[in-house]
Amino acid sequence: MIKIIVAEDDDVLGIAYKAKLSRAGFDLRLVGDGDEAIKTLAEFIPDIILLDLIMPIKDGFTALKEIKENSLWKDIPIIVASNLGQPEDIDRAMKLGAADYIIKSDFAFESLIEKINSVVSQHNVN
Amino acid sequence: MLQRFSTIRFKLIFSFLLIAFLSGVIGFFTINSTQDISNQLNAENLEISDSKQRILIVQKNIARIKLVSIGLTVGAVIFILITGLLISYWISRKITNFANIVQKLSLGNLGENLDVDSNDELGKLQDALNTIIDRLSQTYKYLGSKLRVKNLELEVRLEELERVNKSLSTSKKSMQDVLRQVEESNALLSIEKAKDDAILNNIGEGLIVADTNLRVIVLNRAGELMLGMKREEAVGKLVYEVYGLCDESGNIIEAKNRPLYKVLQTKQIVATSDFFMMRKDGVSFPILSTNSPILINEKIAGVISVFKDFSKEKQVDRMKTEFISLASHQLRTPLSGISWFTDMLIHGDAGAVNNEQLEFLQNIKKSTDRMVELVGFLLNISRIESGHITIELEPTDVKKMIEDVTADIQVSIKQKGQSLIINTDSKLPLVNLDQKLIRQVLMNFLTNSIKYTPKGGEINLTAYGQNNQLIVKVSDTGYGIPKAEQSKIFQKFYRGVNIVKIETHGTGLGLYLVKLIIEATGGKTGFESEENKGTTFWFSLPMTGMKSGEKEVALDTPSN
């Protein structure tokens, strides 16, 4: 069972994530903020993190940086899922260590599982 | 000797000698007679008889003496009188004559000469006087003629002077006229100047006029406020001394890159929107400026810079971009929600759906997709318009890029039974371009061709190099663009009248975005079209690479 932390501040999207991922048999922890994601990491090490960027208290970039700087967590692959889609945003995320970047509004939701699986297996190979 | 005799002196001396002689004769005679008498009387041997005889002789002698004395006396008196009269008459005549002439002379009459009738002293005097008279006469004649000549000369001069005077008079009149005109002009000029000053000093923009050496000539009120100095401080100084310019990163713009300098060099208008004005007191702010040459008979006579504080506009611009960014992002989130749940329903995640439900859901998906596309366009457009788009160049394999893009649209092509023929020149080198942007352009051309070509139509994509340009063409056998619409096709939100009914959906933004992107990157774009025959859209990019990192992007302008 793949463990996953999803950080997403929008409640509707959160429900979508839950519907999709729980059904697919993921061990899902859904949090609404980067802050909470870090807190969750303290007692739950996932196989992959799905990270939104715009979040109220601690945004995705900051959380990403912190996670990658933490020796316990730096190896967890992180997919950034955001509606920010400009080259500079993608660039910044990738430079901070993200494994992939998806633009939510452009993303065909049914390929979410596929995407997650591919990133996890890619990571396991490395 | 004769001369001796003729002198007056001699004559006078002679006369007096004569008189003396006569007197002497008379005296002698008298003395003689008296002596005789005395002798007679003094005889010693006097006899009385003799005495009567002697008394008779004495009486005879005395009577003789008496007679002669009387005669001589009378004679002498007459003689002296006559001589005296003659002499005095003669002398006085001469002198009177002399005096007359001299008097006449004194009255200015030089005509008469004295008659020189003797060689004596008076004669000499007469001679001398005659000479004087002659000399005077000559002198007067000489002076007279000289005077006449001089008079003539003076008359000529006088005539000249009168002529000169007349012309001076005329000149004076005309000068007075001119003066009056000048005064009138001056008055008008003053009014015009006052008007100009009023205008210049009441416009909101700062205005600097400088000469061809870039020394400040004019600084208006608004300019004073913006520069933080009075015009007296600025006029006469070089523009560089009055204010500095730097770019957004704080790099100072050197003299030869200053807009006014460029205006001098090129005689063209130079507009800037990205410079910051650096005042002498250290304050700086962004300015929008238009710098123009002052041309008189095609020669540059000076330069004008009109500038305004752009801070507010920049701030508004920033706010706008941030707003659009934020709004687009905000819009995307609920759109993602709709899209995902629709996806899940379509996918059967919530249970099987019947055909009708599926159709409805697909329609929801379609609409949502269009909204997402629109939001994407708006975001891109607002970013390009505010110059925030970063152009990232990469050496690109054009063939591969085309393959990638066309892979995405295969589905739509199949759906309409159309065929896509791709022809990429294999000899094309790697071209420096921003893949993300150029993909958008390609995608737009292709999706337009698919949309506006009926079922079974043909689409051709060619890419090749020519004259150091990358040229990409997308042709279709579609509905074409009517001539009347061709000039508007690149306009924001414009959709051709002929296709609006056939294809109801379309944002009208695609081509506008294409134009913005291509032009921002130093390329060109265009099309050829014939209604109901087909359309070919093309773009070209310099092989040497697109313009990179440019922040100065054209704002929304009414297009070709």
Interface residues (C-beta under 8 A of the other chain):
Chain A: D10 V12 L13 A16 A19 K20 R23 I54 N83 L84 G85 Q86 P87 E88 K104 S105 D106 F107 A108 F109 E110
Chain B: S328 H329 R332 T333 P334 L335 S336 G337 S339 W340 F341 D343 M344 H347 D349 A350 V372 V375 G376 R383 T390 E392 K436
